[in-house]
Amino acid sequence: MKKTFFLTIIILIIAGFIFLECKQQTATPEKIIAQALLKQVASFNASCRTLEIAACKNNVNEQQLQTLFLKTRLAYKNFEWAAEYFEPVTSRFVNGAPVQEIEVSGQVFEPAGLQVIESFIFPKYDATKKNELINQLQKLQQKCAVYNAHFSKVEILNWQVFDATKLEVFRIETLGIAGFDDPLSLKSIDECAASLKSLKDVLLNYGNDKFKNLKTQIEDAISYLNHNTDFNSFNRAQFITAYCNQITTSITNLQQQLNIVSIKYNRLLNQDAKTLFDSNAFNINAYAPDQSSFVTTAKIALGKKLFSDPILSSNGIRSCQSCHQPSKAFTDGLMKNTEIGSDKRLNRNTPTLINAALQAAQFYDLRVNTLEDQSHDVVQSTIEMHGSMKASVEKLSNDPLYKKMFTAAFPKKNRTQIDTLEIMNAIGSYVRSLVFLNSRFDEYMRGNSSVMNADEINGFNLFMGKAKCATCHYMPLFNGTFPPRYMKAEAEVIGVPKSANSNEIDSDLGRYKIVKVESMKHAFKVPTVRNAAQTAPYMHNGIYDSLKQVIDFYNKGGGVGLGMKLDNQTLPFDKLNLTQKEENDLIAFIKCLDSK
């Protein structure tokens, strides 16, 4: 009997060890994180429901609505890093910009989510939007079901966790501290702290001695945010350089120390970038048509020659360089250049080609996605170069030097002729070589604090804060390619007048000519602000000669601020109330963005 009893005890002990070992094996960081995400989604869903109940009351309490809304936003921020990474389409309708989403196919999605809801509640509750408010909250709860399905069924991988958490810090730097997703409540500093807290909790699952430094860095950043909550006075330059850069560097280092290998894929922001300001953070081949189109030294040399050669034009006089002059930051200094062989002005101002490779679409109306298609359109345009790719192929094939250069750039057996796509890719490759992220601003963000003075730093903080520039011109590229995934280019309606002294909108319908949707009337690509000090005149029609005029236009609230009736203006039309000193500081900062 005793033997049986002891044997039973031994079996139970062994079974207990086996159970504990199995539990330890199954309780991996990924599984723990997935379970935590499900709880956070449930909490967000509950917050949405509580807010809905409050909104359904006969006598709505405005202060209660606003308080519950802010709690709901914080509940989303607890898992934003994963929502945006694993379910970006769903998240677009949870916390995307409050404007229509228009697919390449032309399909239109109406704005939805937290930012739309914010406009119903802040700065004052709009009782006429009660039914829409309730409808939006119900839709948010439906989206929670999508998150639940993903986090409960799709396995999360360690490398994805590190990629996603680092991207969340980049999201905080580019969008969060700029107030992109809460422009009315202006509680972005609090929300950034909540996001960082969630990242600390996630990365604690990889806890060991190697994590201690990163944990301290995140806690220090949260403390800085908690002690500097005023949106307008927040020192974004200090926050990025003293905290964010260290955090993203440490996340990258921790992943390497844990031997977690990422699956690499082609995207604009390189996966191994330690900060947004690394010299190799951005991939110039990201928007190339395919891998065979990637840049090579031979392609760049060929493209540079083609770029400056009028051989591609119909009259043998105009080249790409005629309008995109290197000495003028690859612009021409004109309001609008002229049509080929005529004194008649072209429809639009000539934009810079510097850093054009870092834009997800080209032309003011975003009508093409690649630099190859851009070069084809310009050469074939009857008013720009009036050339013929077919004729160009023949002329280039008969030129011994070009034939030799094409052979070197595009090695082929038994080559008999030059291909049209090779011409386009050579020019596209040259433009991709014109990526220069080496301004004084970049140097400052990389740690050299002596290269920017106090006025210039204040200008950057204004750009990212009170002046609201960075909610369209996203740092650090300062163009309209949306961070941190960088998969789409933004078009905005700002109400540019037909002349500098006019309050009548310019007749150019912009993107509407490509996408026949009312909200796209007068919408234009958000251009880069880098090198803007060298690329006057400004706007798609070249009406402003100085940066001062441009800032004055925005300070007044764009077209609506000038008195236009423009129901689809996406630029906030309230006055910025910038002082003369603040305007001067903004200009001083913009000059820091000149490439060396």
Secondary structure, DSSP 4 states (H G I P E B T S, - for coil): -HHHHHHHHHHHHHHHHHHHHHHHHH--HHHHHHHHHHHHHHHHHHHHHHHHHHHHSSS--HHHHHHHHHHHHHHHHTTHHHHHHH-HHHHHHHHS-SS-EE-TT--EE---BHHHHHHHHSSS--GGGHHHHHHHHHHHHHHHHHHHHHHHHSPPPHHHHHHHHHHHHHHIIIIITTTTT-TTT--HHHHHHHHHHHHHHHHGGG-SGGGHHHHHHHHHHHHHHHH---TTT--HHHHIIIIIHHHHHHHHHHHHHTT-PPPP---SB-TT-SSTT-TT-B-TTTTSSSGGGS--HHHHHHHHHHHH-GGGSSSS---HHHHSBGGGTTB-SSSS-BPTTSSSBPSSPPPP-TTGGGSSSBSTT--BSSHHHHHHHHHH-TTTT---HHHHHHHHHT-HHHHHHHHHHS--TT--S--HHHHHHHHHHHHHTT----SHHHHHHTT-GGGS-HHHHHHHHHHHTTT-GGGTSBTTTTBSBPTTTT--B-EE----BSSTT--SB-S--BGGGTS--GGGTTBEE----TTGGGS-SBTTTT-B-SHHHHHHHHHTTHHHHTT---TT--S--S-----HHHHHHHHHHHHTT---
